[in-house]
Amino acid sequence: MYPKLSRRFRALMIDSLVLVAVVAFSIAIGTSINFKDDMYQSALILMPIILFEPVLVSLTGGNVGHHLMGICIRKVGANKKINIFQALVRTFFKLFLGVPSLIAILTSKKRQAVHDFLSMSLVVVKDPASLPGYEVLDERTESLDYKYPGEVRRLVIVGVYLLLSMLFASMISVFSVSELCAFRQVCSQLESSIQFLISLFFWISVFVLPWLGWSGRLYGARRIRLEVY
């Protein structure tokens, strides 16, 4: 049984606050100890930040937000915790992709985010009986009217479209605003409006393209309607 997107989003927000606290604590400890070699001091600061979530997930089955929201992380095809390598991969892509990674939950069969797919993990409800019925979801069944491309192909196509949208936004910005505006933020009203529209286009793309791609609506990985006889 799988949690709703809203529950996972709340868990993500809690984990974001926890990460801020871990970063602050790590910097405070790291700067209070003086090493002759700056590399050791940098490692002391960075290692807790990098390893906090992967270690917690691999040992306890979830981060702080997961446990508070009554959900946990499991291996695909096995009711057991993911290993430290999977947890590292999951955390990296979770931080790299951010909130847009969660959009895939709206269309994926096992309610997985992109970072779940890439780490071969699932987020499930610990105790379905403890939550209201509307907070607990079954596995999604894809429409029998369509044949969908493979999961890896859909992920690759989404990545290509996101890269193209970023390049398009960058090109529009280069040719439509002056260097003074681009690098020193001294912009005319028209340039400010153009920059706002470019940012709006980019962020809409970040959220919409993963949804379109995973539901088989982007060229390159489109779903095929099956003939009904």
NORRAGI-V648053 format. One record per pair of residues at least 24 apart in sequence whose C-alpha atoms are under 10 Angstrom apart, sorted by the first residue. I is the first residue (numbers start at 1). J is the second residue. Records with the same first field share a line. If there is no record, write none. Layout:
# NORRAGI-V648053
I: J  J
This chain:
# NORRAGI-V648053
1: 71  110  111  123  124  125  126  127  128  135  136  137  138  139
2: 71  72  110  111  112  122  123  124  125  126  128  135  136  137  138  139  140
3: 69  70  71  72  105  111  123  124  125  126  128  131  134  135  136  137  138
4: 105  106  111  124  125  134  135  136  137
5: 102  103  104  105  106  111  112  113  135  137
6: 102  135
7: 65  66  69  70  71  135  136
8: 65  66  69  70  71  102  105  113  123  124
9: 65  66  69  99  102
10: 65  66  68  69
11: 63  64  65  66  67  68  69  70  71
12: 63  64  65  66  69  94  98  99  102
13: 65  99
14: 63  64  65  66  68  69
15: 53  63  64  65  66
16: 64  65  95
17: 65
18: 52  53  63  64  65
19: 49  50  52  53  64
20: 49
21: 49
22: 48  49  50  52  53
23: 48  49  50  52
24: 49
25: 49
50: 88  91  92
51: 84  87  88  91
52: 88  91
53: 84  87  88  90  91
54: 82  83  84  85  86  87  88  89  90  91  92
55: 83  84  85  87  88
56: 84  87
57: 81  82  83  84  86  87  88  90  91
58: 82  83  84  85  86  87  88
59: 83  84  87
61: 87  123
62: 87  123
66: 123  124  125  126
67: 125  126
69: 125  126  131
70: 124  125  126  127  128  130  131
71: 123  124  125  126  127  128
72: 122  123  124  125  126  127
73: 116  121  122  123  124  125  126
74: 116  120  121  122  123  124
75: 116  119  120  121  122  123
76: 110  116  117  119  120  121  122  123
77: 120  121  122
78: 121  122
79: 122  124
81: 121  122
82: 119  120  121  122
83: 119
85: 119
86: 116  118  119  120  121
87: 116  119  120  121
88: 119
89: 115  116  118  119  120
90: 114  115  116  117  118  119  120  121
91: 115  116  119
92: 119
93: 118  119
94: 118
97: 206
99: 206  207
100: 203  205  206  207  208  209  210  211
101: 206  207  210  211
102: 207  210  211
103: 206  207  208  209  210  211  212  214
104: 155  207  210  211  212  213  214  215
105: 140  210  211  214
106: 140  210  211  214  215
107: 140  141  142  210  211  212  213  214  215  216
108: 139  140  141  142  151  211  214  215
109: 138  139  140  141  142
110: 137  138  139  140  141
111: 137  138  139  140
114: 155  210  214
117: 151  152  155
118: 152  155
142: 215
143: 225
144: 225  226
145: 223  224  225  226  227  228
146: 216  222  223  224  225  226  227
147: 216  222  223  224  225  226
148: 214  215  216  217  221  222  223  224  225
149: 214  215  216  220  221  222  223  224
150: 214  216  221  223
151: 213  214  216  221
152: 221
153: 213  214  220  221
154: 210  212  213  214  215  216  217  218  220  221  222
155: 210  213  214  221
156: 213  220  221
157: 209  210  213  214  216  218  219  220  221  222
158: 206  209  210  211  212  213  214  218  220  221
159: 209  210  213
160: 220
161: 205  206  209  210  213  218  219  220
162: 202  205  206  207  208  209  210
163: 206
165: 201  202  203  205  206  209
166: 198  199  201  202  203  205  206
167: 202
168: 198  201  202
169: 195  197  198  199  200  201  202
170: 198  199  202
172: 198
173: 198  199
